[in-house]
Amino acid sequence: MQKLLTTKEVADILRMRIETITRKAECGILPAIKVDGRWRIPQDRFDEWLREKEAASPAERKIRLGKPIKLKTYRMGKIYGPVSRAEIYQDI
């Protein structure tokens, strides 16, 4: 029987938060199975996943979800009471 790692054990190995590991398991990024409602990561599949990540080129490792957004900031002072978006932005 193969060893199953907990999300806490994997989080400790990868130095990540448990919530991050759980999210990666839910999204299918991390090879995991659910046992009694809790995520478990098979040791052999986790080791293989780590080797694949180490072998990936820097370009493959970097995941870009989109281009960075340049946002302008404006000094607005203090706002008292409820304010609508139309009162703040001129584009509406």
mmCIF file as gemmi writes it, N, C-alpha and C atoms, coordinates in Angstrom:
data_model
loop_
_atom_site.group_PDB
_atom_site.id
_atom_site.type_symbol
_atom_site.label_atom_id
_atom_site.label_alt_id
_atom_site.label_comp_id
_atom_site.label_asym_id
_atom_site.label_entity_id
_atom_site.label_seq_id
_atom_site.pdbx_PDB_ins_code
_atom_site.Cartn_x
_atom_site.Cartn_y
_atom_site.Cartn_z
_atom_site.occupancy
_atom_site.B_iso_or_equiv
_atom_site.pdbx_formal_charge
_atom_site.auth_seq_id
_atom_site.auth_asym_id
_atom_site.pdbx_PDB_model_num
ATOM 1 N N . MET Axp A 1 ? 0.848 -1.187 0 1 0 ? 1 A 1
ATOM 2 C CA . MET Axp A 1 ? 0 0 0 1 0 ? 1 A 1
ATOM 3 C C . MET Axp A 1 ? 0.885 1.238 0 1 0 ? 1 A 1
ATOM 4 N N . GLN Axp A 2 ? 0.586 2.158 -0.905 1 0 ? 2 A 1
ATOM 5 C CA . GLN Axp A 2 ? 1.408 3.362 -1.019 1 0 ? 2 A 1
ATOM 6 C C . GLN Axp A 2 ? 1.119 4.334 0.119 1 0 ? 2 A 1
ATOM 7 N N . LYS Axp A 3 ? 2.129 5.129 0.449 1 0 ? 3 A 1
ATOM 8 C CA . LYS Axp A 3 ? 1.98 6.114 1.515 1 0 ? 3 A 1
ATOM 9 C C . LYS Axp A 3 ? 1.207 7.313 0.989 1 0 ? 3 A 1
ATOM 10 N N . LEU Axp A 4 ? 0.265 7.798 1.792 1 0 ? 4 A 1
ATOM 11 C CA . LEU Axp A 4 ? -0.515 8.979 1.45 1 0 ? 4 A 1
ATOM 12 C C . LEU Axp A 4 ? -0.093 10.117 2.362 1 0 ? 4 A 1
ATOM 13 N N . LEU Axp A 5 ? 0.276 11.238 1.757 1 0 ? 5 A 1
ATOM 14 C CA . LEU Axp A 5 ? 0.679 12.417 2.517 1 0 ? 5 A 1
ATOM 15 C C . LEU Axp A 5 ? -0.543 13.286 2.8 1 0 ? 5 A 1
ATOM 16 N N . THR Axp A 6 ? -0.534 13.96 3.927 1 0 ? 6 A 1
ATOM 17 C CA . THR Axp A 6 ? -1.599 14.912 4.242 1 0 ? 6 A 1
ATOM 18 C C . THR Axp A 6 ? -1.261 16.258 3.605 1 0 ? 6 A 1
ATOM 19 N N . THR Axp A 7 ? -2.242 17.136 3.559 1 0 ? 7 A 1
ATOM 20 C CA . THR Axp A 7 ? -1.987 18.47 3.018 1 0 ? 7 A 1
ATOM 21 C C . THR Axp A 7 ? -0.99 19.226 3.894 1 0 ? 7 A 1
ATOM 22 N N . LYS Axp A 8 ? -1.008 18.955 5.191 1 0 ? 8 A 1
ATOM 23 C CA . LYS Axp A 8 ? -0.05 19.606 6.092 1 0 ? 8 A 1
ATOM 24 C C . LYS Axp A 8 ? 1.37 19.147 5.796 1 0 ? 8 A 1
ATOM 25 N N . GLU Axp A 9 ? 1.561 17.849 5.562 1 0 ? 9 A 1
ATOM 26 C CA . GLU Axp A 9 ? 2.897 17.332 5.249 1 0 ? 9 A 1
ATOM 27 C C . GLU Axp A 9 ? 3.42 17.939 3.946 1 0 ? 9 A 1
ATOM 28 N N . VAL Axp A 10 ? 2.564 18.008 2.934 1 0 ? 10 A 1
ATOM 29 C CA . VAL Axp A 10 ? 2.972 18.59 1.652 1 0 ? 10 A 1
ATOM 30 C C . VAL Axp A 10 ? 3.247 20.086 1.819 1 0 ? 10 A 1
ATOM 31 N N . ALA Axp A 11 ? 2.42 20.766 2.602 1 0 ? 11 A 1
ATOM 32 C CA . ALA Axp A 11 ? 2.635 22.195 2.851 1 0 ? 11 A 1
ATOM 33 C C . ALA Axp A 11 ? 3.978 22.425 3.537 1 0 ? 11 A 1
ATOM 34 N N . ASP Axp A 12 ? 4.339 21.563 4.475 1 0 ? 12 A 1
ATOM 35 C CA . ASP Axp A 12 ? 5.634 21.681 5.152 1 0 ? 12 A 1
ATOM 36 C C . ASP Axp A 12 ? 6.789 21.449 4.178 1 0 ? 12 A 1
ATOM 37 N N . ILE Axp A 13 ? 6.645 20.467 3.299 1 0 ? 13 A 1
ATOM 38 C CA . ILE Axp A 13 ? 7.701 20.158 2.325 1 0 ? 13 A 1
ATOM 39 C C . ILE Axp A 13 ? 7.895 21.323 1.36 1 0 ? 13 A 1
ATOM 40 N N . LEU Axp A 14 ? 6.787 21.876 0.863 1 0 ? 14 A 1
ATOM 41 C CA . LEU Axp A 14 ? 6.85 22.943 -0.141 1 0 ? 14 A 1
ATOM 42 C C . LEU Axp A 14 ? 6.927 24.337 0.471 1 0 ? 14 A 1
ATOM 43 N N . ARG Axp A 15 ? 6.822 24.407 1.789 1 0 ? 15 A 1
ATOM 44 C CA . ARG Axp A 15 ? 6.822 25.69 2.509 1 0 ? 15 A 1
ATOM 45 C C . ARG Axp A 15 ? 5.723 26.608 1.997 1 0 ? 15 A 1
ATOM 46 N N . MET Axp A 16 ? 4.528 26.042 1.964 1 0 ? 16 A 1
ATOM 47 C CA . MET Axp A 16 ? 3.331 26.772 1.548 1 0 ? 16 A 1
ATOM 48 C C . MET Axp A 16 ? 2.274 26.628 2.638 1 0 ? 16 A 1
ATOM 49 N N . ARG Axp A 17 ? 1.225 27.416 2.511 1 0 ? 17 A 1
ATOM 50 C CA . ARG Axp A 17 ? 0.111 27.297 3.446 1 0 ? 17 A 1
ATOM 51 C C . ARG Axp A 17 ? -0.74 26.086 3.087 1 0 ? 17 A 1
ATOM 52 N N . ILE Axp A 18 ? -1.385 25.511 4.082 1 0 ? 18 A 1
ATOM 53 C CA . ILE Axp A 18 ? -2.248 24.355 3.868 1 0 ? 18 A 1
ATOM 54 C C . ILE Axp A 18 ? -3.376 24.712 2.901 1 0 ? 18 A 1
ATOM 55 N N . GLU Axp A 19 ? -3.898 25.918 3.009 1 0 ? 19 A 1
ATOM 56 C CA . GLU Axp A 19 ? -4.978 26.356 2.125 1 0 ? 19 A 1
ATOM 57 C C . GLU Axp A 19 ? -4.537 26.364 0.662 1 0 ? 19 A 1
ATOM 58 N N . THR Axp A 20 ? -3.282 26.734 0.42 1 0 ? 20 A 1
ATOM 59 C CA . THR Axp A 20 ? -2.744 26.755 -0.947 1 0 ? 20 A 1
ATOM 60 C C . THR Axp A 20 ? -2.669 25.341 -1.501 1 0 ? 20 A 1
ATOM 61 N N . ILE Axp A 21 ? -2.214 24.407 -0.683 1 0 ? 21 A 1
ATOM 62 C CA . ILE Axp A 21 ? -2.12 23.003 -1.111 1 0 ? 21 A 1
ATOM 63 C C . ILE Axp A 21 ? -3.515 22.456 -1.395 1 0 ? 21 A 1
ATOM 64 N N . THR Axp A 22 ? -4.467 22.772 -0.535 1 0 ? 22 A 1
ATOM 65 C CA . THR Axp A 22 ? -5.845 22.319 -0.737 1 0 ? 22 A 1
ATOM 66 C C . THR Axp A 22 ? -6.399 22.869 -2.044 1 0 ? 22 A 1
ATOM 67 N N . ARG Axp A 23 ? -6.162 24.139 -2.314 1 0 ? 23 A 1
ATOM 68 C CA . ARG Axp A 23 ? -6.632 24.759 -3.559 1 0 ? 23 A 1
ATOM 69 C C . ARG Axp A 23 ? -5.99 24.098 -4.776 1 0 ? 23 A 1
ATOM 70 N N . LYS Axp A 24 ? -4.689 23.801 -4.701 1 0 ? 24 A 1
ATOM 71 C CA . LYS Axp A 24 ? -4.004 23.138 -5.813 1 0 ? 24 A 1
ATOM 72 C C . LYS Axp A 24 ? -4.566 21.739 -6.039 1 0 ? 24 A 1
ATOM 73 N N . ALA Axp A 25 ? -4.932 21.047 -4.959 1 0 ? 25 A 1
ATOM 74 C CA . ALA Axp A 25 ? -5.536 19.717 -5.08 1 0 ? 25 A 1
ATOM 75 C C . ALA Axp A 25 ? -6.919 19.818 -5.719 1 0 ? 25 A 1
ATOM 76 N N . GLU Axp A 26 ? -7.719 20.784 -5.281 1 0 ? 26 A 1
ATOM 77 C CA . GLU Axp A 26 ? -9.067 20.967 -5.832 1 0 ? 26 A 1
ATOM 78 C C . GLU Axp A 26 ? -9.041 21.312 -7.312 1 0 ? 26 A 1
ATOM 79 N N . CYS Axp A 27 ? -8.054 22.09 -7.728 1 0 ? 27 A 1
ATOM 80 C CA . CYS Axp A 27 ? -7.943 22.521 -9.134 1 0 ? 27 A 1
ATOM 81 C C . CYS Axp A 27 ? -7.286 21.474 -10.021 1 0 ? 27 A 1
ATOM 82 N N . GLY Axp A 28 ? -6.728 20.436 -9.426 1 0 ? 28 A 1
ATOM 83 C CA . GLY Axp A 28 ? -6.062 19.406 -10.212 1 0 ? 28 A 1
ATOM 84 C C . GLY Axp A 28 ? -4.619 19.723 -10.539 1 0 ? 28 A 1
ATOM 85 N N . ILE Axp A 29 ? -4.072 20.783 -9.958 1 0 ? 29 A 1
ATOM 86 C CA . ILE Axp A 29 ? -2.673 21.135 -10.187 1 0 ? 29 A 1
ATOM 87 C C . ILE Axp A 29 ? -1.763 20.14 -9.485 1 0 ? 29 A 1
ATOM 88 N N . LEU Axp A 30 ? -2.175 19.715 -8.314 1 0 ? 30 A 1
ATOM 89 C CA . LEU Axp A 30 ? -1.417 18.769 -7.499 1 0 ? 30 A 1
ATOM 90 C C . LEU Axp A 30 ? -2.126 17.418 -7.555 1 0 ? 30 A 1
ATOM 91 N N . PRO Axp A 31 ? -1.395 16.324 -7.807 1 0 ? 31 A 1
ATOM 92 C CA . PRO Axp A 31 ? -2.051 15.014 -7.865 1 0 ? 31 A 1
ATOM 93 C C . PRO Axp A 31 ? -2.536 14.605 -6.477 1 0 ? 31 A 1
ATOM 94 N N . ALA Axp A 32 ? -3.845 14.537 -6.305 1 0 ? 32 A 1
ATOM 95 C CA . ALA Axp A 32 ? -4.402 14.228 -4.992 1 0 ? 32 A 1
ATOM 96 C C . ALA Axp A 32 ? -5.716 13.475 -5.129 1 0 ? 32 A 1
ATOM 97 N N . ILE Axp A 33 ? -6.075 12.792 -4.057 1 0 ? 33 A 1
ATOM 98 C CA . ILE Axp A 33 ? -7.349 12.081 -3.994 1 0 ? 33 A 1
ATOM 99 C C . ILE Axp A 33 ? -8.038 12.47 -2.69 1 0 ? 33 A 1
ATOM 100 N N . LYS Axp A 34 ? -9.34 12.331 -2.674 1 0 ? 34 A 1
ATOM 101 C CA . LYS Axp A 34 ? -10.084 12.62 -1.453 1 0 ? 34 A 1
ATOM 102 C C . LYS Axp A 34 ? -10.384 11.313 -0.736 1 0 ? 34 A 1
ATOM 103 N N . VAL Axp A 35 ? -10.031 11.275 0.541 1 0 ? 35 A 1
ATOM 104 C CA . VAL Axp A 35 ? -10.302 10.115 1.378 1 0 ? 35 A 1
ATOM 105 C C . VAL Axp A 35 ? -11.076 10.62 2.591 1 0 ? 35 A 1
ATOM 106 N N . ASP Axp A 36 ? -12.294 10.126 2.751 1 0 ? 36 A 1
ATOM 107 C CA . ASP Axp A 36 ? -13.161 10.558 3.859 1 0 ? 36 A 1
ATOM 108 C C . ASP Axp A 36 ? -13.287 12.077 3.934 1 0 ? 36 A 1
ATOM 109 N N . GLY Axp A 37 ? -13.404 12.73 2.786 1 0 ? 37 A 1
ATOM 110 C CA . GLY Axp A 37 ? -13.595 14.171 2.743 1 0 ? 37 A 1
ATOM 111 C C . GLY Axp A 37 ? -12.339 15 2.924 1 0 ? 37 A 1
ATOM 112 N N . ARG Axp A 38 ? -11.184 14.351 3.018 1 0 ? 38 A 1
ATOM 113 C CA . ARG Axp A 38 ? -9.922 15.081 3.185 1 0 ? 38 A 1
ATOM 114 C C . ARG Axp A 38 ? -8.978 14.729 2.044 1 0 ? 38 A 1
ATOM 115 N N . TRP Axp A 39 ? -8.208 15.72 1.61 1 0 ? 39 A 1
ATOM 116 C CA . TRP Axp A 39 ? -7.274 15.514 0.511 1 0 ? 39 A 1
ATOM 117 C C . TRP Axp A 39 ? -6.052 14.751 0.99 1 0 ? 39 A 1
ATOM 118 N N . ARG Axp A 40 ? -5.664 13.759 0.195 1 0 ? 40 A 1
ATOM 119 C CA . ARG Axp A 40 ? -4.448 12.988 0.44 1 0 ? 40 A 1
ATOM 120 C C . ARG Axp A 40 ? -3.66 12.95 -0.863 1 0 ? 40 A 1
ATOM 121 N N . ILE Axp A 41 ? -2.341 13.025 -0.721 1 0 ? 41 A 1
ATOM 122 C CA . ILE Axp A 41 ? -1.47 13.057 -1.888 1 0 ? 41 A 1
ATOM 123 C C . ILE Axp A 41 ? -0.61 11.804 -1.862 1 0 ? 41 A 1
ATOM 124 N N . PRO Axp A 42 ? -0.744 10.921 -2.87 1 0 ? 42 A 1
ATOM 125 C CA . PRO Axp A 42 ? 0.099 9.722 -2.915 1 0 ? 42 A 1
ATOM 126 C C . PRO Axp A 42 ? 1.573 10.114 -3.03 1 0 ? 42 A 1
ATOM 127 N N . GLN Axp A 43 ? 2.411 9.519 -2.179 1 0 ? 43 A 1
ATOM 128 C CA . GLN Axp A 43 ? 3.837 9.867 -2.109 1 0 ? 43 A 1
ATOM 129 C C . GLN Axp A 43 ? 4.525 9.711 -3.466 1 0 ? 43 A 1
ATOM 130 N N . ASP Axp A 44 ? 4.29 8.583 -4.15 1 0 ? 44 A 1
ATOM 131 C CA . ASP Axp A 44 ? 4.984 8.35 -5.425 1 0 ? 44 A 1
ATOM 132 C C . ASP Axp A 44 ? 4.563 9.356 -6.499 1 0 ? 44 A 1
ATOM 133 N N . ARG Axp A 45 ? 3.271 9.691 -6.563 1 0 ? 45 A 1
ATOM 134 C CA . ARG Axp A 45 ? 2.807 10.677 -7.549 1 0 ? 45 A 1
ATOM 135 C C . ARG Axp A 45 ? 3.295 12.079 -7.206 1 0 ? 45 A 1
ATOM 136 N N . PHE Axp A 46 ? 3.394 12.38 -5.908 1 0 ? 46 A 1
ATOM 137 C CA . PHE Axp A 46 ? 3.912 13.677 -5.476 1 0 ? 46 A 1
ATOM 138 C C . PHE Axp A 46 ? 5.383 13.812 -5.856 1 0 ? 46 A 1
ATOM 139 N N . ASP Axp A 47 ? 6.167 12.754 -5.618 1 0 ? 47 A 1
ATOM 140 C CA . ASP Axp A 47 ? 7.589 12.774 -5.983 1 0 ? 47 A 1
ATOM 141 C C . ASP Axp A 47 ? 7.766 12.966 -7.488 1 0 ? 47 A 1
ATOM 142 N N . GLU Axp A 48 ? 6.936 12.281 -8.274 1 0 ? 48 A 1
ATOM 143 C CA . GLU Axp A 48 ? 6.989 12.416 -9.738 1 0 ? 48 A 1
ATOM 144 C C . GLU Axp A 48 ? 6.609 13.841 -10.153 1 0 ? 48 A 1
ATOM 145 N N . TRP Axp A 49 ? 5.591 14.408 -9.526 1 0 ? 49 A 1
ATOM 146 C CA . TRP Axp A 49 ? 5.15 15.776 -9.807 1 0 ? 49 A 1
ATOM 147 C C . TRP Axp A 49 ? 6.263 16.769 -9.507 1 0 ? 49 A 1
ATOM 148 N N . LEU Axp A 50 ? 6.97 16.559 -8.385 1 0 ? 50 A 1
ATOM 149 C CA . LEU Axp A 50 ? 8.088 17.435 -8.024 1 0 ? 50 A 1
ATOM 150 C C . LEU Axp A 50 ? 9.217 17.35 -9.05 1 0 ? 50 A 1
ATOM 151 N N . ARG Axp A 51 ? 9.541 16.137 -9.486 1 0 ? 51 A 1
ATOM 152 C CA . ARG Axp A 51 ? 10.598 15.961 -10.497 1 0 ? 51 A 1
ATOM 153 C C . ARG Axp A 51 ? 10.233 16.677 -11.791 1 0 ? 51 A 1
ATOM 154 N N . GLU Axp A 52 ? 8.974 16.586 -12.196 1 0 ? 52 A 1
ATOM 155 C CA . GLU Axp A 52 ? 8.527 17.28 -13.41 1 0 ? 52 A 1
ATOM 156 C C . GLU Axp A 52 ? 8.655 18.792 -13.255 1 0 ? 52 A 1
ATOM 157 N N . LYS Axp A 53 ? 8.319 19.299 -12.078 1 0 ? 53 A 1
ATOM 158 C CA . LYS Axp A 53 ? 8.428 20.737 -11.822 1 0 ? 53 A 1
ATOM 159 C C . LYS Axp A 53 ? 9.887 21.188 -11.846 1 0 ? 53 A 1
ATOM 160 N N . GLU Axp A 54 ? 10.778 20.381 -11.293 1 0 ? 54 A 1
ATOM 161 C CA . GLU Axp A 54 ? 12.201 20.727 -11.287 1 0 ? 54 A 1
ATOM 162 C C . GLU Axp A 54 ? 12.788 20.691 -12.689 1 0 ? 54 A 1
ATOM 163 N N . ALA Axp A 55 ? 12.294 19.78 -13.529 1 0 ? 55 A 1
ATOM 164 C CA . ALA Axp A 55 ? 12.824 19.626 -14.883 1 0 ? 55 A 1
ATOM 165 C C . ALA Axp A 55 ? 12.288 20.683 -15.845 1 0 ? 55 A 1
ATOM 166 N N . ALA Axp A 56 ? 11.228 21.363 -15.469 1 0 ? 56 A 1
ATOM 167 C CA . ALA Axp A 56 ? 10.623 22.366 -16.349 1 0 ? 56 A 1
ATOM 168 C C . ALA Axp A 56 ? 11.561 23.553 -16.523 1 0 ? 56 A 1
ATOM 169 N N . SER Axp A 57 ? 11.533 24.132 -17.713 1 0 ? 57 A 1
ATOM 170 C CA . SER Axp A 57 ? 12.355 25.31 -17.98 1 0 ? 57 A 1
ATOM 171 C C . SER Axp A 57 ? 11.789 26.504 -17.214 1 0 ? 57 A 1
ATOM 172 N N . PRO Axp A 58 ? 12.604 27.54 -17.002 1 0 ? 58 A 1
ATOM 173 C CA . PRO Axp A 58 ? 12.096 28.729 -16.293 1 0 ? 58 A 1
ATOM 174 C C . PRO Axp A 58 ? 10.848 29.32 -16.942 1 0 ? 58 A 1
ATOM 175 N N . ALA Axp A 59 ? 10.78 29.287 -18.267 1 0 ? 59 A 1
ATOM 176 C CA . ALA Axp A 59 ? 9.607 29.831 -18.959 1 0 ? 59 A 1
ATOM 177 C C . ALA Axp A 59 ? 8.364 28.996 -18.664 1 0 ? 59 A 1
ATOM 178 N N . GLU Axp A 60 ? 8.537 27.672 -18.566 1 0 ? 60 A 1
ATOM 179 C CA . GLU Axp A 60 ? 7.406 26.799 -18.269 1 0 ? 60 A 1
ATOM 180 C C . GLU Axp A 60 ? 6.966 26.944 -16.814 1 0 ? 60 A 1
ATOM 181 N N . ARG Axp A 61 ? 7.91 27.246 -15.919 1 0 ? 61 A 1
ATOM 182 C CA . ARG Axp A 61 ? 7.588 27.387 -14.503 1 0 ? 61 A 1
ATOM 183 C C . ARG Axp A 61 ? 6.794 28.647 -14.216 1 0 ? 61 A 1
ATOM 184 N N . LYS Axp A 62 ? 7.049 29.678 -15.011 1 0 ? 62 A 1
ATOM 185 C CA . LYS Axp A 62 ? 6.399 30.96 -14.756 1 0 ? 62 A 1
ATOM 186 C C . LYS Axp A 62 ? 5.018 30.964 -15.404 1 0 ? 62 A 1
ATOM 187 N N . ILE Axp A 63 ? 4.016 31.113 -14.597 1 0 ? 63 A 1
ATOM 188 C CA . ILE Axp A 63 ? 2.645 31.142 -15.099 1 0 ? 63 A 1
ATOM 189 C C . ILE Axp A 63 ? 2.174 32.586 -15.077 1 0 ? 63 A 1
ATOM 190 N N . ARG Axp A 64 ? 1.788 33.078 -16.237 1 0 ? 64 A 1
ATOM 191 C CA . ARG Axp A 64 ? 1.28 34.444 -16.331 1 0 ? 64 A 1
ATOM 192 C C . ARG Axp A 64 ? -0.214 34.364 -16.603 1 0 ? 64 A 1
ATOM 193 N N . LEU Axp A 65 ? -0.991 34.995 -15.793 1 0 ? 65 A 1
ATOM 194 C CA . LEU Axp A 65 ? -2.433 35.009 -15.997 1 0 ? 65 A 1
ATOM 195 C C . LEU Axp A 65 ? -2.867 36.185 -16.854 1 0 ? 65 A 1
ATOM 196 N N . GLY Axp A 66 ? -1.97 37.067 -17.141 1 0 ? 66 A 1
ATOM 197 C CA . GLY Axp A 66 ? -2.283 38.235 -17.95 1 0 ? 66 A 1
ATOM 198 C C . GLY Axp A 66 ? -1.204 39.276 -17.78 1 0 ? 66 A 1
ATOM 199 N N . LYS Axp A 67 ? -1.309 40.338 -18.54 1 0 ? 67 A 1
ATOM 200 C CA . LYS Axp A 67 ? -0.322 41.407 -18.444 1 0 ? 67 A 1
ATOM 201 C C . LYS Axp A 67 ? -0.593 42.236 -17.194 1 0 ? 67 A 1
ATOM 202 N N . PRO Axp A 68 ? 0.463 42.815 -16.618 1 0 ? 68 A 1
ATOM 203 C CA . PRO Axp A 68 ? 0.239 43.667 -15.451 1 0 ? 68 A 1
ATOM 204 C C . PRO Axp A 68 ? -0.586 44.894 -15.822 1 0 ? 68 A 1
ATOM 205 N N . ILE Axp A 69 ? -1.378 45.329 -14.894 1 0 ? 69 A 1
ATOM 206 C CA . ILE Axp A 69 ? -2.245 46.479 -15.117 1 0 ? 69 A 1
ATOM 207 C C . ILE Axp A 69 ? -1.625 47.697 -14.45 1 0 ? 69 A 1
ATOM 208 N N . LYS Axp A 70 ? -1.555 48.791 -15.186 1 0 ? 70 A 1
ATOM 209 C CA . LYS Axp A 70 ? -1.079 50.042 -14.603 1 0 ? 70 A 1
ATOM 210 C C . LYS Axp A 70 ? -2.298 50.837 -14.151 1 0 ? 70 A 1
ATOM 211 N N . LEU Axp A 71 ? -2.386 51.048 -12.875 1 0 ? 71 A 1
ATOM 212 C CA . LEU Axp A 71 ? -3.509 51.791 -12.328 1 0 ? 71 A 1
ATOM 213 C C . LEU Axp A 71 ? -3.053 53.161 -11.87 1 0 ? 71 A 1
ATOM 214 N N . LYS Axp A 72 ? -3.834 54.165 -12.19 1 0 ? 72 A 1
ATOM 215 C CA . LYS Axp A 72 ? -3.543 55.508 -11.712 1 0 ? 72 A 1
ATOM 216 C C . LYS Axp A 72 ? -4.224 55.693 -10.367 1 0 ? 72 A 1
ATOM 217 N N . THR Axp A 73 ? -3.563 56.402 -9.49 1 0 ? 73 A 1
ATOM 218 C CA . THR Axp A 73 ? -4.172 56.715 -8.203 1 0 ? 73 A 1
ATOM 219 C C . THR Axp A 73 ? -4.392 58.212 -8.115 1 0 ? 73 A 1
ATOM 220 N N . TYR Axp A 74 ? -5.422 58.574 -7.455 1 0 ? 74 A 1
ATOM 221 C CA . TYR Axp A 74 ? -5.769 59.978 -7.305 1 0 ? 74 A 1
ATOM 222 C C . TYR Axp A 74 ? -5.953 60.288 -5.825 1 0 ? 74 A 1
ATOM 223 N N . ARG Axp A 75 ? -5.452 61.437 -5.433 1 0 ? 75 A 1
ATOM 224 C CA . ARG Axp A 75 ? -5.661 61.863 -4.054 1 0 ? 75 A 1
ATOM 225 C C . ARG Axp A 75 ? -7.086 62.4 -3.96 1 0 ? 75 A 1
ATOM 226 N N . MET Axp A 76 ? -7.87 61.757 -3.147 1 0 ? 76 A 1
ATOM 227 C CA . MET Axp A 76 ? -9.279 62.116 -3.074 1 0 ? 76 A 1
ATOM 228 C C . MET Axp A 76 ? -9.645 62.811 -1.768 1 0 ? 76 A 1
ATOM 229 N N . GLY Axp A 77 ? -8.778 62.782 -0.809 1 0 ? 77 A 1
ATOM 230 C CA . GLY Axp A 77 ? -9.14 63.383 0.466 1 0 ? 77 A 1
ATOM 231 C C . GLY Axp A 77 ? -10.065 62.465 1.237 1 0 ? 77 A 1
ATOM 232 N N . LYS Axp A 78 ? -10.83 63.027 2.108 1 0 ? 78 A 1
ATOM 233 C CA . LYS Axp A 78 ? -11.746 62.24 2.926 1 0 ? 78 A 1
ATOM 234 C C . LYS Axp A 78 ? -13.124 62.208 2.292 1 0 ? 78 A 1
ATOM 235 N N . ILE Axp A 79 ? -13.758 61.069 2.39 1 0 ? 79 A 1
ATOM 236 C CA . ILE Axp A 79 ? -15.108 60.901 1.868 1 0 ? 79 A 1
ATOM 237 C C . ILE Axp A 79 ? -16.019 60.614 3.053 1 0 ? 79 A 1
ATOM 238 N N . TYR Axp A 80 ? -17.059 61.39 3.16 1 0 ? 80 A 1
ATOM 239 C CA . TYR Axp A 80 ? -18.015 61.211 4.248 1 0 ? 80 A 1
ATOM 240 C C . TYR Axp A 80 ? -19.339 60.733 3.678 1 0 ? 80 A 1
ATOM 241 N N . GLY Axp A 81 ? -19.899 59.716 4.259 1 0 ? 81 A 1
ATOM 242 C CA . GLY Axp A 81 ? -21.196 59.215 3.838 1 0 ? 81 A 1
ATOM 243 C C . GLY Axp A 81 ? -21.101 58.307 2.626 1 0 ? 81 A 1
ATOM 244 N N . PRO Axp A 82 ? -22.241 57.775 2.167 1 0 ? 82 A 1
ATOM 245 C CA . PRO Axp A 82 ? -22.243 56.871 1.013 1 0 ? 82 A 1
ATOM 246 C C . PRO Axp A 82 ? -21.908 57.619 -0.279 1 0 ? 82 A 1
ATOM 247 N N . VAL Axp A 83 ? -21.097 56.979 -1.109 1 0 ? 83 A 1
ATOM 248 C CA . VAL Axp A 83 ? -20.674 57.573 -2.376 1 0 ? 83 A 1
ATOM 249 C C . VAL Axp A 83 ? -20.872 56.531 -3.467 1 0 ? 83 A 1
ATOM 250 N N . SER Axp A 84 ? -21.454 56.943 -4.593 1 0 ? 84 A 1
ATOM 251 C CA . SER Axp A 84 ? -21.65 56.017 -5.705 1 0 ? 84 A 1
ATOM 252 C C . SER Axp A 84 ? -20.436 56.043 -6.63 1 0 ? 84 A 1
ATOM 253 N N . ARG Axp A 85 ? -20.318 55.016 -7.444 1 0 ? 85 A 1
ATOM 254 C CA . ARG Axp A 85 ? -19.216 54.931 -8.407 1 0 ? 85 A 1
ATOM 255 C C . ARG Axp A 85 ? -19.25 56.119 -9.37 1 0 ? 85 A 1
ATOM 256 N N . ALA Axp A 86 ? -20.441 56.529 -9.787 1 0 ? 86 A 1
ATOM 257 C CA . ALA Axp A 86 ? -20.582 57.645 -10.724 1 0 ? 86 A 1
ATOM 258 C C . ALA Axp A 86 ? -20.075 58.949 -10.131 1 0 ? 86 A 1
ATOM 259 N N . GLU Axp A 87 ? -20.174 59.094 -8.823 1 0 ? 87 A 1
ATOM 260 C CA . GLU Axp A 87 ? -19.69 60.306 -8.176 1 0 ? 87 A 1
ATOM 261 C C . GLU Axp A 87 ? -18.169 60.344 -8.105 1 0 ? 87 A 1
ATOM 262 N N . ILE Axp A 88 ? -17.533 59.181 -8.161 1 0 ? 88 A 1
ATOM 263 C CA . ILE Axp A 88 ? -16.073 59.107 -8.059 1 0 ? 88 A 1
ATOM 264 C C . ILE Axp A 88 ? -15.421 59.124 -9.432 1 0 ? 88 A 1
ATOM 265 N N . TYR Axp A 89 ? -15.947 58.32 -10.367 1 0 ? 89 A 1
ATOM 266 C CA . TYR Axp A 89 ? -15.333 58.164 -11.678 1 0 ? 89 A 1
ATOM 267 C C . TYR Axp A 89 ? -16.05 59.006 -12.725 1 0 ? 89 A 1
ATOM 268 N N . GLN Axp A 90 ? -15.274 59.621 -13.594 1 0 ? 90 A 1
ATOM 269 C CA . GLN Axp A 90 ? -15.849 60.468 -14.63 1 0 ? 90 A 1
ATOM 270 C C . GLN Axp A 90 ? -16.286 59.678 -15.854 1 0 ? 90 A 1
ATOM 271 N N . ASP Axp A 91 ? -15.846 58.416 -15.97 1 0 ? 91 A 1
ATOM 272 C CA . ASP Axp A 91 ? -16.137 57.63 -17.17 1 0 ? 91 A 1
ATOM 273 C C . ASP Axp A 91 ? -17.557 57.075 -17.183 1 0 ? 91 A 1
ATOM 274 N N . ILE Axp A 92 ? -18.316 57.297 -16.16 1 0 ? 92 A 1
ATOM 275 C CA . ILE Axp A 92 ? -19.669 56.728 -16.08 1 0 ? 92 A 1
ATOM 276 C C . ILE Axp A 92 ? -20.687 57.787 -16.44 1 0 ? 92 A 1
